[in-house]
Amino acid sequence: MPKTLRLGFIGSGGMTVAHTNAMQDFKDVTFAGFCDVNKAKAQALAEKFGAEAFDRPEPMLAKLDLDAVWINLPPFAHGEAEFACIETGTPFFIEKPIHKDVKQAAKIAAAIEKAGLITCVGYMTRYRRSVAEARKLLAADPGRYAAGGWLSGPPRDRDPQSIWGWWIQKDKSGGQFVEQVTHTVDLARYLLGDAESVAAFAARGFVTGIENYTMDDALAVIVKFKSGAVANFCASVACAARGGVFLDVYAGECAFAFTGWDHSVQIYQVGKKRPRLVPGDPADGSHIFAVEDRAFLKAVRTGDPSGIKTNYADALKTLELTVAATESAEKGGKPVTLKY
């Protein structure tokens, strides 16, 4: 019988609930510890699963013999948890975005590489069957243009004690493009390759009457990829009448229209009269979080990370691109050349 892996969770909010829900039927894991600066939140989950509660990562890692840790924190709260895992040699899964500060994330990435630590980042869309089908076709017919984004209305009447308390503050979340549209940008990177440069313009002053709101109301972004492909991305929290998540990718003989959180895709191909629909959700009915969690757990168990589709070093490239877009907007659209 395989060893039961002992798991810990740093951050005890909605994403930890989502991942524990996804893994609650896994027979080869046990939830051993929960950590949160608000210890009452950690205690509530600890009591549910018969685990221990902590308010700091170091004591949890020192006391519990953990095989892996999930880091589910807001962008501004990263650093201590990652270095605690690196210090103890504990593999970790981390939710996107991995930070709001590229330089600090780069320091973490360097320490991870030096330690040879297994990591996985929560870009779950890379595990979707719709994306796998697109990748297969694009390998023979490379993409040359993409357009995508994430549009929604203003975050009004939402509990300031929840995620929205920090999400609407750009200095804490990094802004919508960094915290939310990162999924769309990462998918474009996965399909088109690494980016070379980015330029952006922001719209501000349309959304009013929300306390502590410092977000860009909208962002228009242009990206040049190293392959020669180009893309347009958009983001907005000022479009209440019509919103959604989408990414369109165009190659020479085929095109792909991804829509919705599940990223089902309509595939258009020259010579075929009708587009072909490929669902995004797993064929066996599994939750997409369970798919990425299982890939990480397999890597932890075997020491082979090949099944992980995004590690920390790769996610750093997505972070750099999204942060560079917001920096370009602050500079009036001046292009930013990417390093990573």
ChimeraX attribute file (.defattr): number of C-alpha atoms within 10 A of each C-alpha:
attribute: neighborCount
match mode: 1-to-1
recipient: residues
	/A:1	4
	/A:2	8
	/A:3	8
	/A:4	13
	/A:5	19
	/A:6	17
	/A:7	21
	/A:8	27
	/A:9	31
	/A:10	25
	/A:11	27
	/A:12	25
	/A:13	19
	/A:14	13
	/A:15	15
	/A:16	20
	/A:17	15
	/A:18	12
	/A:19	18
	/A:20	21
	/A:21	14
	/A:22	19
	/A:23	20
	/A:24	13
	/A:25	10
	/A:26	13
	/A:27	10
	/A:28	13
	/A:29	17
	/A:30	19
	/A:31	22
	/A:32	22
	/A:33	28
	/A:34	31
	/A:35	29
	/A:36	21
	/A:37	14
	/A:38	14
	/A:39	16
	/A:40	15
	/A:41	18
	/A:42	24
	/A:43	22
	/A:44	15
	/A:45	23
	/A:46	20
	/A:47	12
	/A:48	9
	/A:49	16
	/A:50	13
	/A:51	18
	/A:52	20
	/A:53	24
	/A:54	23
	/A:55	19
	/A:56	19
	/A:57	25
	/A:58	17
	/A:59	12
	/A:60	22
	/A:61	24
	/A:62	11
	/A:63	10
	/A:64	14
	/A:65	15
	/A:66	20
	/A:67	20
	/A:68	24
	/A:69	26
	/A:70	26
	/A:71	26
	/A:72	27
	/A:73	24
	/A:74	22
	/A:75	23
	/A:76	17
	/A:77	15
	/A:78	21
	/A:79	15
	/A:80	12
	/A:81	24
	/A:82	24
	/A:83	18
	/A:84	18
	/A:85	20
	/A:86	21
	/A:87	14
	/A:88	13
	/A:89	17
	/A:90	20
	/A:91	24
	/A:92	28
	/A:93	23
	/A:94	25
	/A:95	20
	/A:96	25
	/A:97	28
	/A:98	30
	/A:99	30
	/A:100	26
	/A:101	15
	/A:102	19
	/A:103	12
	/A:104	13
	/A:105	22
	/A:106	18
	/A:107	12
	/A:108	22
	/A:109	21
	/A:110	13
	/A:111	16
	/A:112	22
	/A:113	14
	/A:114	10
	/A:115	13
	/A:116	12
	/A:117	19
	/A:118	23
	/A:119	25
	/A:120	27
	/A:121	26
	/A:122	23
	/A:123	22
	/A:124	20
	/A:125	24
	/A:126	23
	/A:127	21
	/A:128	21
	/A:129	19
	/A:130	24
	/A:131	22
	/A:132	16
	/A:133	14
	/A:134	22
	/A:135	18
	/A:136	11
	/A:137	16
	/A:138	22
	/A:139	11
	/A:140	10
	/A:141	15
	/A:142	20
	/A:143	27
	/A:144	17
	/A:145	21
	/A:146	22
	/A:147	20
	/A:148	24
	/A:149	25
	/A:150	23
	/A:151	21
	/A:152	17
	/A:153	16
	/A:154	19
	/A:155	16
	/A:156	13
	/A:157	8
	/A:158	11
	/A:159	10
	/A:160	14
	/A:161	8
	/A:162	11
	/A:163	14
	/A:164	16
	/A:165	16
	/A:166	19
	/A:167	24
	/A:168	24
	/A:169	18
	/A:170	19
	/A:171	14
	/A:172	18
	/A:173	25
	/A:174	25
	/A:175	24
	/A:176	25
	/A:177	30
	/A:178	27
	/A:179	23
	/A:180	19
	/A:181	23
	/A:182	23
	/A:183	24
	/A:184	25
	/A:185	25
	/A:186	24
	/A:187	20
	/A:188	25
	/A:189	17
	/A:190	18
	/A:191	21
	/A:192	26
	/A:193	17
	/A:194	20
	/A:195	25
	/A:196	19
	/A:197	19
	/A:198	28
	/A:199	24
	/A:200	25
	/A:201	21
	/A:202	21
	/A:203	15
	/A:204	13
	/A:205	10
	/A:206	11
	/A:207	20
	/A:208	12
	/A:209	7
	/A:210	12
	/A:211	11
	/A:212	13
	/A:213	19
	/A:214	18
	/A:215	23
	/A:216	25
	/A:217	22
	/A:218	23
	/A:219	21
	/A:220	20
	/A:221	25
	/A:222	18
	/A:223	23
	/A:224	18
	/A:225	19
	/A:226	13
	/A:227	14
	/A:228	13
	/A:229	19
	/A:230	20
	/A:231	22
	/A:232	20
	/A:233	23
	/A:234	21
	/A:235	25
	/A:236	24
	/A:237	21
	/A:238	20
	/A:239	16
	/A:240	12
	/A:241	7
	/A:242	9
	/A:243	16
	/A:244	13
	/A:245	19
	/A:246	21
	/A:247	22
	/A:248	19
	/A:249	23
	/A:250	20
	/A:251	19
	/A:252	13
	/A:253	15
	/A:254	20
	/A:255	23
	/A:256	25
	/A:257	21
	/A:258	25
	/A:259	17
	/A:260	13
	/A:261	14
	/A:262	17
	/A:263	23
	/A:264	21
	/A:265	26
	/A:266	20
	/A:267	20
	/A:268	18
	/A:269	16
	/A:270	11
	/A:271	8
	/A:272	9
	/A:273	8
	/A:274	11
	/A:275	16
	/A:276	13
	/A:277	15
	/A:278	19
	/A:279	17
	/A:280	24
	/A:281	19
	/A:282	16
	/A:283	9
	/A:284	6
	/A:285	7
	/A:286	11
	/A:287	14
	/A:288	19
	/A:289	20
	/A:290	21
	/A:291	16
	/A:292	27
	/A:293	22
	/A:294	17
	/A:295	18
	/A:296	27
	/A:297	24
	/A:298	16
	/A:299	19
	/A:300	20
	/A:301	15
	/A:302	8
	/A:303	11
	/A:304	12
	/A:305	20
	/A:306	11
	/A:307	15
	/A:308	21
	/A:309	19
	/A:310	23
	/A:311	20
	/A:312	25
	/A:313	19
	/A:314	18
	/A:315	23
	/A:316	22
	/A:317	19
	/A:318	28
	/A:319	26
	/A:320	22
	/A:321	31
	/A:322	26
	/A:323	21
	/A:324	22
	/A:325	30
	/A:326	26
	/A:327	19
	/A:328	20
	/A:329	22
	/A:330	13
	/A:331	14
	/A:332	12
	/A:333	19
	/A:334	15
	/A:335	18
	/A:336	20
	/A:337	15
	/A:338	14
	/A:339	10
	/A:340	15
